[in-house]
Amino acid sequence: METITKEKIANLLKERLGFSSLICEEITNRIFSEILDLSLNNKKLVLPNFGKFQVYSKSKRPGLNLQTGEALEIEPRKVLRFSPASSLKEKINSYEVG
């Protein structure tokens, strides 16, 4: 599986839209900056036919150090979760690698 970076996304925009590298890099950075800002403000980002990004709070819970077998407490934290839209799930599951 290939890893796609922000740089590769900007290059794809350049190829498909014909804008300069600088403009495509700025567009890409602004999109990810907006996702971050929305997440930091506990807002849900919904992209129709793609999915949603939402911050969830995880409470304190018991855990286990797998190397030592020692019990420990996992501190509360926030996580960013992506939930794909039904249409995206359908497309992924019907896609045949060829």
C-alpha positions as CSV (number, residue, x, y, z in Angstrom):
1,M,0.0,0.0,0.0
2,E,1.4,3.4,-1.0
3,T,1.6,6.2,1.5
4,I,0.1,9.5,0.4
5,T,1.7,12.6,1.9
6,K,0.5,16.2,1.8
7,E,3.2,16.8,-0.8
8,K,1.8,14.1,-3.0
9,I,-1.7,15.5,-2.6
10,A,-0.4,19.0,-3.7
11,N,1.3,17.4,-6.7
12,L,-1.9,15.6,-7.7
13,L,-3.8,19.0,-7.5
14,K,-1.1,20.6,-9.7
15,E,-1.4,17.8,-12.3
16,R,-5.2,17.8,-12.4
17,L,-5.9,21.5,-12.0
18,G,-2.9,23.0,-13.7
19,F,-2.2,25.5,-10.8
20,S,1.3,26.3,-9.7
21,S,3.1,24.2,-7.1
22,L,2.9,27.0,-4.6
23,I,-0.9,27.5,-4.9
24,C,-1.5,23.7,-4.7
25,E,0.7,23.5,-1.6
26,E,-1.2,26.4,0.0
27,I,-4.6,24.8,-0.8
28,T,-3.5,21.5,0.7
29,N,-2.0,23.1,3.9
30,R,-5.2,25.2,4.4
31,I,-7.5,22.1,4.1
32,F,-5.5,20.2,6.7
33,S,-5.3,23.4,8.9
34,E,-9.1,23.7,8.8
35,I,-9.5,20.0,9.8
36,L,-7.2,20.7,12.7
37,D,-8.9,23.9,13.8
38,L,-12.3,22.3,13.7
39,S,-11.0,19.3,15.7
40,L,-9.4,21.6,18.3
41,N,-12.7,23.4,18.8
42,N,-14.6,20.1,19.2
43,K,-16.6,20.5,16.0
44,K,-17.5,17.7,13.7
45,L,-16.4,17.9,10.1
46,V,-18.8,16.2,7.8
47,L,-17.9,15.5,4.1
48,P,-20.9,14.1,2.3
49,N,-20.3,10.8,0.5
50,F,-16.9,10.5,2.2
51,G,-17.3,10.5,6.0
52,K,-16.9,12.5,9.2
53,F,-14.1,13.5,11.5
54,Q,-15.0,14.0,15.2
55,V,-13.2,14.3,18.5
56,Y,-14.1,11.7,21.1
57,S,-13.0,11.7,24.8
58,K,-11.7,8.5,26.3
59,S,-12.0,8.1,30.0
60,K,-9.4,6.8,32.4
61,R,-9.2,3.0,32.2
62,P,-7.1,0.0,33.3
63,G,-4.3,-1.2,30.9
64,L,-1.5,-3.6,30.8
65,N,2.2,-3.2,29.9
66,L,2.6,-6.0,27.4
67,Q,6.4,-6.2,27.8
68,T,6.4,-6.5,31.6
69,G,2.8,-7.7,32.3
70,E,2.4,-4.9,34.8
71,A,-1.0,-3.4,35.3
72,L,-1.3,0.4,34.8
73,E,-3.8,3.2,34.4
74,I,-4.3,4.7,31.0
75,E,-4.9,8.4,31.4
76,P,-8.0,10.1,29.9
77,R,-7.4,11.6,26.4
78,K,-9.1,12.9,23.3
79,V,-8.8,11.1,20.0
80,L,-9.8,12.1,16.4
81,R,-11.9,9.5,14.8
82,F,-12.9,9.1,11.2
83,S,-16.2,7.4,10.3
84,P,-16.6,6.6,6.6
85,A,-19.9,7.3,4.9
86,S,-22.0,4.3,3.8
87,S,-21.4,5.2,0.1
88,L,-17.6,5.2,0.7
89,K,-17.8,1.8,2.4
90,E,-19.8,0.4,-0.5
91,K,-17.3,1.8,-3.1
92,I,-14.3,0.3,-1.1
93,N,-16.0,-3.1,-0.8
94,S,-17.0,-3.2,-4.4
95,Y,-13.6,-2.1,-5.8
96,E,-11.7,-4.9,-7.4
97,V,-7.9,-4.6,-7.6
98,G,-6.9,-5.3,-11.0
